[in-house]
Amino acid sequence: MCVGIHYHRGLAVASAETAVAAATERARRAGEASPAGARTRGALGPYRPTQSLSPAGARTRGALSAFRRDGAGRGPGQVVGIRWGQADRMARLAESCGNARGLRDALLIRIMSDCLLRVSEAEALDVSDVEFVRDGLLVTIRRSKTDQEGRGAALFAGPETARLARKWFGTARVDGGPLFRPVNKAGRVAGTRLSGRSVRDIVKERAADAGIEGRVSGHSLRVGSAQSLRDAGATVTELMDAGRWSRVETMAGYVRAQDAAFGPVARLRFGAVPPDAGVRGARRALRRGAGRARVEGKRARRERAKRERKQMRRAAKKVEKRLARIERAVTGS
C-alpha cells in the first residue's frame, strides 16, 4: 500500500524506497521483525526458528521493481554542476563586495568546491576543524552522511582558500566555535552557526550573480567539483575518496556525461583526449621526480581505461553480493 500511494502521488522511486526502509527499521526496533536465522526455545524441541514480521516482503519487492520500471523518469533530476572555474568566479565576485558577508560567502564557496562538501558538512564546520598547512588548508570533517560513526576525514583546500580563511578570521575576530556565521546588514558577525538553508541560499544567490543558469542548489558545488576532477583525469578510486561516497552508483551519476564523452569508444576509436591531459601528465611527472613532462600516449590511455573497467567491475560485484545477502536475509526471515 505504501509503494502504491507514493506511485499514484507522482513521487520518485527513491521516496518509496525510503518509506519502505523506514518502515522496516521501525519494525526492527520495535522487535516485530527478527533477524534471519534467529531461533527461540519452543514446545516441539529445544529451538525453533521464529517467524519474521518485517513489512518488506515479496509483494513489496515486486511493487518496488514495477515502480522502478514505470517511474524511471520521475524525480527532480541532477542539479547543475558548478565547475572549478565557475566557483572561482563566484568567489571573486563575492569578495569584491568588500564587506564581511561577501568575504564569508567567498570562503564558503571555495571550501565547498575544493573539498566537495555537502551542505550539512559545511554547516557543521568549526574553527578548530581548519588548520593552515604549507600551500593550503587542512579541513577535518568529523561526521558526514556516509560516516555516521564519526571516523572523520581530512581534506585539502588550496592556497586561495587558505588566504580567504585568514582574512575571514581577522574580519570576524573568531578563535573558536562555528566557522560560518550569520552577518547582518551592518556587517556584524553573530556568534551562532549558519543554517543549512542559509548555505543553500548563498550558493544560489552567488551563482545567479555569476551568471550560472539552470537548477542550482547547495549540492551544485559538490557535483561540479566531481565533474571537474573527472575532466582532469581522476580515476574512479580517486573520485570515491575525494567525495567520500560509499556507493559507486551515486558517484557515477555525477560524472555520467564525462564518462561518455571520454569513454573507451571516444578515446580508443576516435582519439578523444580529456581536457588538461598534458598538464596533468606534466604535474605527475614532476611530483615523481621523473622530470618528463609529456602528454599521455594512446597506450597509456588504453591501460588506464582497462584499470578503470576492472575497478568498476569489482565494485559492481561487491554491490551485487551485498544485495544478494540482503535478499537472502529478507527471504530467510
BAPAKOL-677815 format. One record per residue: x, y, z of N, C-alpha, C, O in turn; residue in three letters. Coordinates in steps of 0.1 Angstrom, whole numbers, plus 2048, in hexadecimal, padded with zeros to 3 digits. Each point is the difference from the previous one (the first is absolute). Layout:
N
XYZXYZXYZXYZAla/...
// end
This chain:
333
8087F48007F880C80080980D8007FD8097F9Met/80E7F680F80880C8018068037F280180C7FCCys/8047EA7FD8068027F37F68057F68038097F8Val/7F17F28087F58047F77FC80E8037FE8087F6Gly/8027FD8167FC80E80380B8097FB7FC80A7F9Ile/8107F380880B8087FB8008017F180280A7FAHis/7FA7EA8008008007F17F58097FB8028087F7Tyr/7F27F780F7F48077FB80180F8037FA8097FAHis/80F7FB81080280E80380A8067F680280C801Arg/8047EC7F78098057F680E8038068088077FAGly/7FB7F281180E80280680A7F77F97FD7F77F9Leu/81080C80A80B7F87FA8017F38087FB7FF80BAla/80B7F77EE8027F380680880180D7FF7F8809Val/80A8127F880980180C7F780380C8037FC80BAla/7F280B7F37F780380C7FA7F38057FE7FE80CSer/7FD7F97EB7FA7F480480B7F78077FD7F9809Ala/80F8077F180A7F780680480580E8027F8809Glu/7FE8157F980380680D7F47FC80A8037FD80CThr/7F18047F07F57FC8088007F28047FE7FC80CAla/8057FB7EB8017F280380C7FD80A7FE7F8809Val/80D80F7F580B7FE8097FD80580E8047FA80AAla/7F58117F77FC80580D7F67F78078017FE80CAla/7F67FC7EC7F67F78078077F38057FD7FB80AAla/80D8017EE8077F480480880280C8017F8809Thr/8068147F880880380B7F780280D8047FC80BGlu/7F180A7F37F780280B7FB7F38067FF7FE80CArg/7FE7F97EB7FC7F280480B7F98087FE7F9809Ala/80E8097F180B7F980780380680E8027F8809Arg/7FD8157F880280680D7F57FC80A8037FF80CArg/7F18007EF7F57FC8098007F28047F87FB807Ala/8117FD7F38017F28037F67F77F87FE7F5803Gly/7FC8117F37F67F97F88077F77F57FA7F77FBGlu/81280D8018077F97F680C7FA806808807806Ala/7FA7EC7F980B7F980580A7FD7F67FD7FF7F4Ser/81080180F80B7FE7F67FF7F27FA7FB7F7806Pro/80A8087ED7FF7F37FA8087F680880C802804Ala/7EF7F27FD8067F58077FF80180F8067F7807Gly/7F38127FF7FE80180E7F87F48057F77FB7F9Ala/80C8008137FA7F48057FC80280E807807808Arg/7ED7F47FC7FB80280E7FC7F28057FE7F77F8Thr/8018088157FD7F38067F17FE7FE7F8809802Arg/8047EB7FA7F27FD7FD7FB7F28068087FA807Gly/7EC8037F77FA7F48068047F37F98007F6806Ala/80280B7ED8037F57F880F7FC7FF8047F77FALeu/80481080E80E7FD80080880B8077FA80A804Gly/8137F47FE80780A80780080E7FA80080A806Pro/8017F67EC80080D7F97F87FE7F37FF7F57FATyr/7FB8168027F88007F380180E7FA80080A808Arg/8017F87EB80180D7FA7F38098037F57FB801Pro/80E8118017F580A8027FB8057F38088007F6Thr/7EC8058097FA8057F380280F8007FD807809Gln/8097FE7EC80280E7FE7F38087FD7F87FB7F8Ser/80781080E7F48087FD80480D7F97F980A801Leu/8137F67F880480B7F87F68047F67FA7F77F9Ser/8038168057F68057F78057FE7F17F78017F7Pro/8167FE8078057FF7F28017F27FC80A7F9803Ala/7EC8027F68007F27FB8017FF7F180480A7FAGly/7F87EB8018017FE7F17F78097F98048057F5Ala/7F07FE8107F78097F980680F7FF7FE8077F6Arg/8087FC81580680E80180C8017F680180A7F9Thr/8077EB80680B8017F77FB8007F18068077F8Arg/7EF7F28067FA8007F27FB80D7FD8018057F4Gly/7F88028167FA80D7FD80B80A7FE7FF8097F7Ala/80C7F681080B80A7FE8077FE7F28048097FALeu/7FD7EA8028067FD7F37F78067F58058067F7Ser/7EE7F980A7F78067F680080F8018008067F5Ala/8027FF81780180F80180D8057F97FF80A7F9Phe/80C7EF80880C8047FA7FF8007F18058087F9Arg/7F37EE8017FE8007F27F780B7FB8048077F6Arg/7F17FB8117F68097FB80380F8047FB8097F9Asp/80C7F881280380E80580E8047FE805808808Gly/8027F37EE80E8027FF80380F7FD80A805804Ala/7ED8027F680280E7FC7FC80A80B80180C7FEGly/7FA7EF80D7FC80980B80B80680880B7FB7FFArg/7F280F80880A80680980680D7FA7FD8037F5Gly/80A80581480480D7FB80C7FF7F680380A7F9Pro/8047EB80780B7FF7F780D80680680080680BGly/80B7F97ED80C8058048018108007FB8067F6Gln/80B80081480180E80080C8047F78087F87FDVal/7F881580080B8057F880D80080980080480BVal/80B7F77EF80D7FF80780780D7FE8028057F5Gly/80380181680880C7FF80F7FB8008067FC80AIle/8008067EA80E7FC7FE80A8098077FC80A806Arg/8117F27FA80A80780880180F7FB800809808Trp/8007F97EB80180E7FB7F480880480280C803Gly/7F27EE7FC7F480880480180380F7FC80B804Gln/8087EB80480180380F80A80B8037FE808809Ala/80D7F87F080A80B8027FA80D7FC80280A807Asp/7F67F77EF7FA80C7FC7F680580A7FF80C804Arg/7F97EA8017F680480B80780580C7FC80A806Met/80F7F07FE80880480C80680E7FE800809809Ala/8057FA7EB80680D7FD7F580B80180380B805Arg/7F27F27F57F580A8007FB80380E7FD80B804Leu/8027EA8047FC80280E80A8088087FC809808Ala/8117F47F780A80780780180F7FC803809808Glu/7FA7F97EB80180E7FB7F580980680180C7FESer/7F57EE8097F680980780780880B7FA80B803Cys/8117F180280780880A7FA80080D804809808Gly/7F47EE7FC7FA7FF80D8027F28068047F77FAAsn/7F88088138027F38077F77F57FA8047F57FFAla/7F080F7FD7F77F67FA8067FA7F38007F47FEArg/8058157FA8067FB7F380D7F78038027F67F9Gly/80680E81180C7F88037FC7F28058067F67FCLeu/7EF80A80D7FC7F38057FB7F77F48037F4800Arg/7F58127F77FB7F87F580B7FB7F77FF7F57FBAsp/80B81380380B7FC7F78077F48068047F77F9Ala/7FF80A8158067F48067F77F48008057F57FELeu/7EF80D8047F67F58008007F97F28017F37FFLeu/7FF8157F77FF7FA7F280D7F97FD8007F47FBIle/80C81180880C7FA7FD8027F38088057F67FBArg/7F880A8128037F58087F67F47FC8047F5801Ile/7F080F7FB7F77F57FB8047FA7F37FE7F57FEMet/8088147FA8047FB7F380D7F88018017F67FASer/80980F80E80D7F98017FE7F28078077F77FCAsp/7F080980D7FF7F38097F47F87FC7FD7F6807Cys/7FB80E7EF7F47F97FC7F67FE80C7FC7F4802Leu/8028168057F87FF80C7F18007FD7FB8067F7Leu/7FE7F28117F18018017FC80C808809805807Arg/7EB7FF7F77FB80C8088017FD80F805809807Val/7F77EB7FD8017FD80F80E80080580280480BSer/8087F87ED80E80080480580F80180780380AGlu/7F68057ED80480E8007FA80780C806808807Ala/7ED7F57FC7F980680B8067FD80D801808809Glu/8047EB7F88057FB80D80F8048038057FD80BAla/8028097EC80E80380280280A80B7F880A802Leu/8127F480680480980B80E8057FC8077FB7F8Asp/7FC81081080E8067FE80B7F680280A8007F9Val/7F47F781180A7F68038017F57F68097F8800Ser/7EE8087F68007F67F68098047F48027F87F7Asp/8038148098098047F580E80380680180680AVal/8097F67EE80E8018048088057F57FF7FA7F5Glu/80981180D8088057F580C7F77FE8087FE80APhe/7FA7FE7EA80C7F87FD8078067F47FC80A7FBVal/80F7F18028088057F47F87FF7F47FB7F67FCArg/8048167FD7F98017F37F17FD8017FA7FC7F6Asp/8008058157F17FE8007FA7FF80E80580680AGly/7F07F37F77F87FF80C7FC7F18027FC7FA7F6Leu/8068018167FB7F38037F38008077FF80780BLeu/7F77F37EF7F28018057FC7F28068017F67F9Val/7FA8098137FC7F48067F17FF8017F9808805Thr/8027ED7F57F27FD8007FE7F680B8047F47FEIle/7F680F80D7FF7F780B7F47F67FF8017F5805Arg/7F580F7F47F57F67FE7F98047F37FF80C7FDArg/7FC7EB7FB7F98037F47F57F57FD7FE7F7808Ser/7FC80B7ED7F57F77FC8047F27FF7F97F7803Lys/8138077F88057F27FE80A7FC80B8077F67FFThr/7FA81280C8087FD80B7F980480D803809807Asp/7F27EF7FB7F880280C8077FD80D7FC80580BGln/80F7F37F58077FC80C80A80A8038067FF80BGlu/7FC80B7ED80A80B80380E7FC7FF808805809Gly/7FC7F37EE80E7FD7FE80880C7FB80C801803Arg/7EE8087F680680C7FB8087FF7F38037F47FCGly/7FF8177FE8088007F380780D8007FB80B804Ala/8117F57F680980C7FE8008037F28037F87F7Ala/7FA8158057FF8047F280980C7FF803808809Leu/8017FA7EA80980B7FD7F980B7F87F97FD7F7Phe/80981080D7FC80B7F980C8097FB80A800807Ala/7F48067EE80B8077FA80580D8067FA80480AGly/8118027F180580C8077F780C7FF80080880APro/7F87F97EC7F680B8007F67FF80B7FB80A805Glu/8017E97FD7F67FE80B80780380E7F9806809Thr/8137F77F880880380D80180F8027FE80580BAla/8048027EA80180F8017F3806804800808809Arg/7F57F37F27F38058047FD7FC80E7F9808807Leu/80B7EC7FE7FE7FC80E80780A8097FA80480AAla/8127FF7F38088098097F980E8007FF80680BArg/7FC7FE7EA7FA80D7FF7F28008077FD80A807Lys/7FC7EB7F97F37FF8078027FF80F7F9806807Trp/8127F37FD80280080F80480E8057FB80480BPhe/80C8047ED80380D8057F48097FF7FF809809Gly/7F87F67EE7F48087FF7F67FC80A7FA809807Thr/8037EA7FA7F67FC80A80580080E7F8800809Ala/8158007F98067FF80E7FB7F58087FB80180BArg/8067F37EF7FC7F480780C7F78018097FF7F8Val/7F87FA81480B7F78027FB7F28058077F8804Asp/7EB8067FA7FA7F48047F18007FC7FB80A7FDGly/7FF7EA8047F27FF7FD7FD7FF7F28097FB7F8Gly/7EB8088037FD7FE7F28098077F680480C803Pro/7FF7EE7F28088077F67F880A7F880480B7FELeu/7F07F17FE7F88097F87F48048087F97F8806Phe/8058167FB7F78068087F780A7F98058057F6Arg/7EF7FE80F7F880B7FA80780D80180780380APro/7F78067EC80580D8007F480A7FD7FA7FE7F5Val/80480C8137F58097FE80380B7F680C8007FBAsn/7EB80880280280A7F580B80A8058068077F7Lys/7FC7FB81680A80980580E7FA800809807803Ala/7F87EC7F980D7FA8008047F980D80B7FC801Gly/7EB8038088037FA80D7FF7F17FF7F67FB7FBArg/8147FE8098017F18007FA7FA80C80480480BVal/7F27F47F47F97F980B8087F580680A7FC7F9Ala/7F37FF8128077F58067FA7F37FE8057F5804Gly/7EF80B7F57F97F37FD8057FA7F38088067F9Thr/7F37EE8048057F87F47F68047F57F4801801Arg/8128007F37F88027F47F87F37FD8067F5800Leu/7ED80D7FD7F87F47FE8027FA7F28068077F7Ser/7F67ED8078017F97F37F88077F58048017F5Gly/7F080580F7F88077F680780D7FC8008037F4Arg/80780381580880C7FC80B7FD7F78038077F6Ser/8047ED80C80B7FC7F77FA7FE7F28078047F7Val/7EE7F58087FA7FE7F37FD80D7F98028027F4Arg/7F88088147FC80D7FA80C8077FB8008077F6Asp/80B7F881280C8087FC8067FA7F28038087F8Ile/7FD7EB8078057FA7F47F78047F48058047F5Val/7EE7FC80D7F78047F580280F7FC8008037F4Lys/80180581680180E7FE80D8047F98008087F6Glu/80B7F280E80D8037FA8017FA7F28078057F8Arg/7F37F08067FF7FA7F37F98087F68048027F4Ala/7F18048117F88097F780880D7FD8008057F4Ala/80880081680880C7FD80B7FD7F68048097F8Asp/8017EA80880A7FC7F67FA7FC7F38087FC7F7Ala/7EB8058077FA7FD7F37FF7F17FD7FF7FC7F5Gly/8017FB8167FE7F27FE7F27FD7FF7F8803809Ile/8047F67EC7F27FD7FE7FD7F28038097F8801Glu/7EA8058007FC7F28027FB7FE80F7FF80A807Gly/7FE7EA7FD7FB7FD80D80C7FF80A8067F5801Arg/7FE81680580B80080A7FA7FD80E7F6805804Val/8127F38037FD7FD80E80C80080880B8037FBSer/7F47FB81280C7FF8098097F57FD80B800804Gly/7F07F67F48087F57FC8088027F38087F87FCHis/7F58137FD8068037F38108018018067FC7F7Ser/7FF80981480F8028018067F280180B7FD7FALeu/7EF7FA80D8057F28027FF7F97F280A7F97FCArg/7EB8087FD7FE7FA7F380A8057F68077F87F9Val/7FB8158078098067F680E7FD8038087FE7F6Gly/7FC80181680E7FC8038037F27FC80B7FC7FBSer/7EB7FB8078027F27FC8017FF7F08097F97FBAla/7F080F7FE8018017F280D8067FB8067FB7F7Gln/7FF80F81080D8067FD80B7F680380A7FF7F8Ser/7F57F981280A7F68038007F57F580B7FC7FCLeu/7EA8008007FF7F67F58068067F38077F87F9Arg/7F68148048058067F480F8018018077FE7F6Asp/7FF80481680E8018028077F280080C7FF800Ala/7EC7F67FF8067F37FF8007F880D8077F6801Gly/7F180E8097FF7F880D7FA7F37FD7F77FE7F9Ala/80F7F780E7FB7F37FE7F37FE8097FD809808Thr/7FD7EC7F77F47FD8088047FF80F7F9806808Val/8127F47FB8057FF80E80380E8057FC80380CThr/80A8057ED80380E8047F38088027FF80880AGlu/7F87F67EE7F38078017F87FC80D7FB808807Leu/8057EB7FB7F97FA80B80680680D7F980380AMet/8157FD7F680780580C7FD80F8027FE80580CAsp/8038037E97FE80E8027F28048047FF809808Ala/7F77F07F37F38048037FA7F880C7F5803804Gly/8137F38017FB7F880C7F37F97FD7F7800809Arg/8087FB7EB7F47F87FD8017F280480B7FB800Trp/7EA7FF8048007F28047FB7F77F58027F4801Ser/7F88127F57FA7F87F58068057F280080C7FEArg/8057EB7FA8058047F37F58067F78028097F9Val/7F17F28097F58047F77FE80F8037FD8077F6Glu/8047FE8167FD80E80380A8097F97FD80A7FAThr/8107F280880B8087FA7FE8007F080280A7FAMet/7FB7EA8017FF7FF7F17F58097FA8028047F5Ala/7F47FE8137F58097FB80580E7FE7FA8077F8Gly/8107FD81080580E7FF8088027F380080B7FATyr/8077EB80280A8017F57FC7F87F48097FC7F8Val/7EA8018067FC7F87F58038077F38057F97F6Arg/7FA8148098038077F380E7FF7FD8047FE7F4Ala/80580481680E7FF7FE8057F27FB8087FF7F8Gln/7F27F780F8047F27FC7FC7FD7F28067F87F9Asp/7EE80E8027FC7FD7F38098087F68047FA7F5Ala/7FF81380E8088087F680E7FB7FF8068027F6Ala/8007F881580E7FC7FF8017F180480A7FC807Phe/7EB7FC7F68007F28038097F87F68078067F8Gly/7F87ED8098097F87F87FE8027F180A8017F8Pro/7E98008037FE8027F280580E7FC8078017F5Val/7F780981380480E7FC8108007FF8058077F7Ala/8017F381380F8018018077F67F68088047F8Arg/7F37F08088087F67F97FC7FF7F18097FD7F8Leu/7EB8068057FC8007F280280E7F98058007F4Arg/7F780A81380080D7F980B80A80580180B7FCPhe/8077F080E80B8088047FD80C809808809800Gly/7ED7F78077FC80B80880A80080C8037F6806Ala/8028167FD80980280B7FA80980B7FB80A7FDVal/8047F18107FA80880A80780D80280C8027FDPro/7EC80980780680D80280C80080A7FF7F8809Pro/80B8107F580B8018098087F48018077FE80AAsp/7F97F87EC8077F480280F8038008077F9808Ala/7FE8107F080E80380080580680D80A7FD805Gly/7EE80D80080380680D8017F680B808800809Val/7EE7F77F77FF7F680A80C7F78008067FC80AArg/7FE7FF7EA80C7F87FE80C8078058097F9806Gly/7F98147F780C80780480080180F80B7FE806Ala/7EA80580180080180E8047F38078077FF80AArg/7F37F67F08037F380680F7FC7FF8067FB809Arg/8008097EB80E7FD7FE8098088098097FA806Ala/7F38127FC8088098097FF7FB80F80A800807Leu/7EA7FC7FD7FF7FB80E8087F38028057FF80BArg/7FC7F97EB8077F480280F8017FE8087F7801Arg/7FC8167FB80E8027FE8067FB7F380C8007FEGly/7EB7FC7F98047FB7F380580B7F780A7FD7F8Ala/7F080E80980480B7F77FD7FF7F28058067F7Gly/7F17F18067FC7FD7F27F18057FE7F77F8801Arg/8088147FC7F28067FF7FC7FE7F18048077F7Ala/7F37EF8077FC7FD7F37F17FC8007FA7FD80AArg/7FF8047EB7F27FD7FE7FF7F18018087F97FAVal/7EE80280C7FD7F28027FD7FA7F27F88057F9Glu/80F7F08037FF7F97F37F47F78007F97FE80AGly/8047FD7EA7F47F87FE8017F38087F67FB806Lys/8167FF7FB8027F48077FD80280F7FA7F8807Arg/80B8137FF7FE80380E7F18028027FA7FC80BAla/7FF80B7EC7F28028027F87F37FF7F67FF808Arg/80E7F87F07FA7F37FF8017F880D7F77FA804Arg/8158078018037F880D7F880680B7FB7F9809Glu/8048147F77F880780B7F27FC7FF7F97FE80AArg/8018027EA7F27FC7FE7FE7F28047F67FD806Ala/8147FA7F77FF7F28057FF7FF80F7F87F8805Lys/81180F80280080080E7F38058067FA7FB80AArg/8018107F07F38058057F47F77FE7F87FF808Glu/8087FA7EC7F67F67FE8007F580A7F67FB805Arg/8168007FF8027F680A7FB80580E7F97F9807Lys/80A8137FC7FB80680D7F18018007FA7FD80AGln/8008077EB7F28017FF7F97F28017F67FE807Met/8107F87F37FB7F28018017FB80E7F67FA805Arg/8158088028027FC80D7F680780A7F97F9808Arg/8058147F67F68078087F27FB7FD7F87FF80AAla/8057FE7EA7F27FB7FC7FE7F28077F57FD804Ala/8157FB7FC7FF7F38067FE80180F7F87F8805Lys/80E8118017FE80280E7F28048037FA7FC80ALys/80180D7EE7F28058027F67F47FE7F77FF807Val/80C7F97EE7F77F57FE8007F680B7F67FB804Glu/8168028028017F780B7F980680C7F97F8808Lys/8088157FA7F980680C7F17FF7FE7F97FD80AArg/8028067EA7F27FF7FE7FB7F18017F57FE805Leu/8137F97F77FC7F28017FF7FC80F7F77F9803Ala/81280C8058007FD80E7F38058077FA7FA808Arg/8038137F47F48068057F47F87FC7F77FE808Ile/8087FE7EB7F47F97FB7FF7F38077F57FB803Glu/8177FE8007FF7F38077FB80280E7F97F8806Arg/80C8138007FC80280E7F18038017F97FB809Ala/80180D7ED7F28038007F87F47FD7F67FD806Val/80F7FB7F07F87F37FC8017F680C7F67FA803Thr/8158058038017F680B7F880480C7FC7F8808Gly/8028157FA7F880580B7F17FE7FE7F8803809Ser/
// end
